[in-house]
Amino acid sequence: MKTFLILLVMSSANFFAQKTLNPNNVKPESKFIKNEISDAVWYAENGDQKIEIGKITTEIKKVDKTKLLIKTTVKMNQAPGKPWVDSTVVRVSDFQPIYHSSYNLMRDMVLNFEKNKATGYYLDKKSQKKDLVDEKISTQYFDSNSYPALIRFLPLKEHYSADIPIFDYNPTAKKGVIKAYIEDINSGELNGKKVWIVKTTDDIQDRKTISTYFIDKSTREVLKQEIDAGGRKMVMESVK
């Protein structure tokens, strides 16, 4: 009887265990991955008011048969100069990271990924301090800039949850492999379209920031993203 109870407890723990995704076990739904350019308006919410603070353009492009480019361009209303541009290249079959660059008012960063390390540089534009990146990595991981795109193409289903190891580099905070989390998924409707409502968070902000994606079930387009950052609320709404 005792042995049976032990086995039952072990089985239950297994059943409720959180799945950990990595390039070895992830299976993106390739039929949804195609060349596209999408635009969104970025708002800050203040009570019942929405204040436009910028515009976001996201480009997804198959560079060749094996590589996928994910490029995000952000134009802030209060910073009319050069836009913020993040570019990530991943292997299209499993989102294994290959390259990530980030250029904005605060920093320039370039990362080149190999299986067991990340190399490149990080330039803090305020201090003009340049750090050379040479980080050894002992686990499977995704790039922190690519996991929101990865989520769109997963085989989504209700009440699915998962841990996602991601590499992020910030010399003044965390650097190395940390985690993002799919907390929960529900079905819903938005503007007459059936959507997956995907709630996520990550260790970049110590799980204090919650992002909720409203993803069109038929196209996997992100129609809306809500961000709750410790009481500060923002929303990105897709525009045609």
N, C-alpha and C positions, 0 to 999 in steps of 0.2 A: 504493500500500500504506500509506504514511504517513497519507494522508487518511482511509483506512478505519479505521486504528487510533485516530485522533483522534476520529472519529465514534463508534466503539465505546466509548471511554472516556467520552465525553459522555453516551451513551445509558445506560451503566451507572450513572453518577453520578445521572442523572435517576431511574432505576429505584429506587435505594436512598435517594433524598432523603426527608427527613422532611416529612410533610404539615403545613402550617400552617392551622389552622382560624380562621375569622373570620365575623362575621355575613353577609358577602357570599357565602360558599361553604358554610356549614353547612346540613345538611338534617336537622333532628330528625325522628324517627319519630312523627308526631302521634298515631297510634293509641294510643300508650302514655301520652300526656299527658292526665291527667284530674284532677279534684278528689280530693284524698286527704289523710288525716291519719295519720301513722305514728309509732310510739313505739319508742325504743331505750334500752337500759341501757348506760351508759358504765362500763367497768371499766379499772383499771390492773392489769397483770400483774406478779407478783413470783414468779419461778420457776414452780412449778405452781399457785400461788394466784392467784385473781382477786378484786380488791377493788373493790366498787362505789363509784364516786365521783360519779355523777350520773345524771340521766335527760334524754333529748333527745326533743322532739316536733318533727316536721317537717310543715308544712302546705304543700300545693301547691294553688293555687286560681286558676281563670281569672277574672280581675277583669271582663273583658268579652271580646269576640271577638278582640281584638288583644293584650291584656296578661295576663301570668301573674305571680302573687305566689308567692314562695318565702320562707316564714317559719320560722325555727328558734328554738325556745325551750329553753334549757338551765337545768336546776335542779341546782345543785351541792350535794352532801350537807354539805359544810363551810361553805356560805354559804347558810343557809336564808332569807335575805331575798328581795329582788326577783330574779327569774330574769334570765339573759342573753337578750336578744332581738335577732335579726338579721332584717331584712326587706329583700327585694330584689324589685323589679318589673322585668320584662324583656318585650320583645316576643315573643309566643309563637311566631311563625313562624321567628325566627332568633336569639333570645336577645340581641338588641341591648339593652344596659342602659338603664334609664330612671331608676331610683331605688334607693338603698341607705341604710338606717339601721341603726345598731348601738348598743345600750344595754347596758352591763354595769358591773361595779364599778369598772373602771379608766378607762372612757372613754364619752363620748357622741359619735356621729358621724352626720352626715347628708350624703349626696352626691346631687346631681342631675346626670344625665348628658345632654349633648347630643352631637351627632356629633363635634365637635372640641374639647370641653372638659368638665371636671367642676367643679362649684361646690358650696359648702356650708360645713361647719365641722367641726372636730375639737376636742373638749374633753377635756383630760387632767384627770381628777378628783383625782389626787394633788396636782398642782401648781396646779390651777385655771387652767392656761394654755389659752386658746382660740385656735386657729389658724383663720383663714378660708381656705377652699380655693378656688383659682381656677387650675386646671391646664389648660394647653393640651395637646391630644392630636392627634397627626398621623398616627395609624394606626388601623386597625380593631381592636376589642378587645371583651372580655366583662368583666363585673364579677367580682371575685375570689370573691365569695360565691355566685355562680350557677354556676360551672363544674362543681362536683361534681354538681349536678342535670342540667346539660347532658350530661355523660358518660353518664348513664343512658339518655338518649333518642337517642344517636347510633346509626347503623347499624353496630353492633358486629360484629367478626369476629376470628378468631384472628390473632395476631401483628400486629395493627394498632397503629400508633404515630402520634403527632401532637404538634405544638407548639400551645399555646393562649395567645395574648396576653391578659393580664388586667390590669385596672386595680386597684391596691391603694394605699391611703393610710395611711402611718404616719410622722409627722413625725420620729420618732427613728430610723427605719430607712429602708426603701425607700418611695418614693412615685412613682406614675406607672405606665406600662405595663411590666410584666415578663412572665414566662412561666410557665405550668403545662405539664406534660408527661404525655402518656399514654405510658408506657414500653413496655408490652406487654399483650396480652390473650390469655388461654387459656380453654379450656372445662374445666369441672369439675363436681363434685357437692357439694352441701351439704345435709345432712339429707334426702336422697332427692330433692332438686330439682336440675335442671340449671341451672348458673349460668355466667355470664361472670365470670372472675377478672381484674379490671382493676387494673394496677399504675400508680400515678401519683406525681408529685412536683411541686414548684414552686420558684420563686426566692424566695418569701417567707421560707423557711428555708434559702436557699442550696442547695436540692436535698438537704439532709441528712435531711429527714423523708419517709418513704415511706408512702403510704396505699394499701392494697389493698382494693378493693371486691368483694364477692361479690353479683352482681346476677342475680336470677331471670330466666331467659331468656324465660319466658312472660308475665311481668307487668312486668318491669323494676324490681321492688321491690328495694331494697338490704337484703339479709338480714343482712349482716355487714360491718363495716369494721374492718380492722386498721391500726394506726398504729405505725410504728417510728421513733422520734425519737432517733436517736443512741444506741440501746441501751435507751431507755425505751420500753416496749411498752404499748399500750392497745388496747382493742377495744370496738366498739359493736355490740351484738347486738339485732336486731329482736325486739319482743315483740308479741303479739296481744292 
